[in-house]
Amino acid sequence: MAPSEEDSMLMKLESVCTDLKKLLLTSAKMEENLGTVDKKFDDMEETLSTAARRVAPLHSLAMTAKALETRINRAVSPALELLDSFKLAESLQHRLLQLSSEASSEKKPRKRLKQLLKYVDCVDQLNTTINTISQEGEPVIQKLQEVVEFLSRTKATDQYRTHRLTETLVTLKALYETEVDALRFDGLLDEALLNLQDEFESMLQKLRHQDIGELNEDKEDEIVASDLGTEMDVEVLRRIAETLAANDCLDICIDIYVKVRYRRAAKALMRLNPDYLRTHAPEEIDEMEWESLETAVTLWIQHFELAVKTVIVSEKKLCIQVLGEIIDGVIWPECFVKIAGKIMAVFFRFGEGIARSSKEPQKLFKLLDMFDSLEKLKIQFSEIFEGEAGTDICTRFRELEKLLVHASSKVFWEFGLQIEGNADGFPPPQDGSVPKLVRYAINYLKYLATGTYSISMAKVLRTEQIWKAGILSKPETDENLLRDAISNVMEALQRNVESKRSYYKDKVLPHVFAMNTYWYIYMRTKNTELGNLLGEQYVKKTYKVLAEESAYMYQRQAWGPLVRLLDKEELKKQINEEVNLGVLVRGKMEAFLKAFDEISQRHRGSYNIPDYDLREQIREATVKFVTPAYADFMNSYSAVLQGKSYLTQESIQGLIGQIFDGPDTAGDRKLKLRDSKDRTNGGPSASVDGEIKDFRRSTSGTSDI
């Protein structure tokens, strides 16, 4: 190695050696300093341990005091709040007195309602406050008592403070035990609830229905229910009802509401003077005069519709408005049904009495009127009384409909059976005129076939058939059902007429009777709803043909022997046997005139053809039948008949005309005009209805049916 390199290395080694010495010296000093610090830490630790031992009791006392403070605060704070509630209750009581005085002195209705709302609000606040006191009082007193017992047991505070806390507990407990019941049952809250009950009843009493008598008179306007009170009235009633319900007065509230509103609804209906509703037993109804019963049923239909569409609908709306929010809407349906059920029961009772009364023929139309009115109200009635509460009323409504269906069908079928059974009951008219039974039956069926009753009668027959055959059956159409039913009655009527023909001993009268009767049936049926229902061709082929056949037989029996007296062939046979022609011819003529006089007398005294058109046709046919034979006889033997005056052809024709000039011709014409007017209008005329009523009156004791 070179000398220069060795010198450089030595210098570096010397520098490193110097640094190591310095580092060793520094480390020695640091070790010495660390020892000193360690000693100081030991001294501080000893000092802190001593201090901790001295402070530990004080810390325990502080924690105990903090826990005691928390425990006392947890008991005292609710107690203070309870006292504040007592103060609030007292303040609200004073407020109630003030509002009660202001409401009593207020004369303006709207302002008074506003005062009542404030009064109700104050009652609600007082009730809430009392409930708070009642619910929180016992837990508060219990907590306070536990604190007092703890302090007394542990002596965590001085006796003075414990004594004060004990006195507070005793006072609060005594206040709670004495004041809570007084506030709830004997104080101003109780008086306020009584006042609200009175106000509730008074306000309900003032809500009146409009005069439904005016609606009953105005037939053109649609029947619409009216509101029973203003929005303010309803709001006050609703608030009062909810307040009473919240204060354990729900039963009282319901009793007041049902009692007052039923009386109001009943009073509204009493303005219609429904005295007829007092008669409801079937036996009592059977004893009523028909005119009175007819009027009663008409009024029942009108009043029932008015009751449902006005009074009942209005009461339901008010009931929902006032009681709808109480117990989630469970209460109002029961209240409404209690009100409406009493009213509906009176109407149902009368309707059931009518349906169960005797099945007289004239009742059919009133039964159908009642049935039709229920059908029109069925949907609305179901909507009004929907829900479980209205089940009984809806059931009774359906039962009344069933009774009316059974009663209507039974009346109709018994009507046919009575006609059938009358075959041997009463003799026909002595003059061969149309019997009262036929006139009544035809007008009865014409009335039934009108648009007013045909639809209802067909619906009754279809319903009855479905009930008998089952709901899965396929009943005939309404028109076929009604046509078949009426055809059965018409056939029974025809059998009745045929059976009565045998009663006559005179050979001509049965044909006069049949001719009059069948012609009457034909003329009164054609071009009417009844004729359209039965079929015009059927009516013509049946009753017109029967009338024409009877007319032919009448002519043959009444005038045939007379014409045969003038038979020249018969006279020629006698001439061969007898020589004196003049004697024979004059004898024939005398016999003819005598027979003509006899038949004229019988026509005037025993034979009656009341229908003007029929009489004219018979007159014309008789003239054509008799006059030519008489004229031919006169012309053939004019030489023999000379020297003695006989009636001319014109005289015979005039006498025949006089025979058929009945004294009631004008009346017949008038009757026919009324009937033609009836057919033109397409509805039951006054004459038809009057004839039915006349028949009813004449059959009050003994009937042709």
Order of alpha helices (4+ residues) and beta strands (2+ residues): alpha-alpha-alpha-alpha-alpha-alpha-alpha-alpha-alpha-alpha-alpha-alpha-alpha-alpha-alpha-alpha-alpha-alpha-alpha-alpha-alpha-alpha-alpha-alpha-alpha-alpha-alpha-alpha
